[in-house]
Structure formats: structure tokens, C-alpha cells
Amino acid sequence: MSGNKDHRQAELAADIRRQLGSEATKRFLRTLPSFRLETTTPEHFRDLLDQLDDLETGEADGERRQ
């Protein structure tokens, strides 16, 4: 029975990651002031945010990076 619960939790976690990484969610979040990238953000911070996005996208697609 524990195996079934673990499986459901893993499926739920995967669904949440998939939905949070969807283009629709990203578009919605970009409309919120709290999630909008400031134009005065230094270039190196924007580069780091892009790298983070790339890593998160890879993990959401099922890839595992280290």
C-alpha cells in the first residue's frame, strides 16, 4: 500500500512541475509585477536567471543534470 501512495505522490509532483513550467503559467506570471524582470537588472544576473530556467526546464522534462 505504501508503494501506491509513493507512486501517487511522485505523479502529483511531476504534474505540478509540468504545470509550473508550462508556457501558459510562464505567460501568466510575467503579467504579475512580482515576477516581472526589471530592465535595470545587471546582465550577469539575467544570464544566471536564464541558466536557472534552462536547468529547471531540463528537470521538468525528466532529464537529470548535475
C-alpha angles and dihedrals in degrees: 000000000000089000091058091050091049090049092051091048091051091049091049092049091050091049092050092049091048093050094045090052095048120117091238091057092045091051091049094048091049088061091059115087092223092060099040116112111238115236089223092062109123116253094243091056091050089051090052091049090051090051090050090051090051092051093047091048091052092051092046089054090055098260119131117215128184 
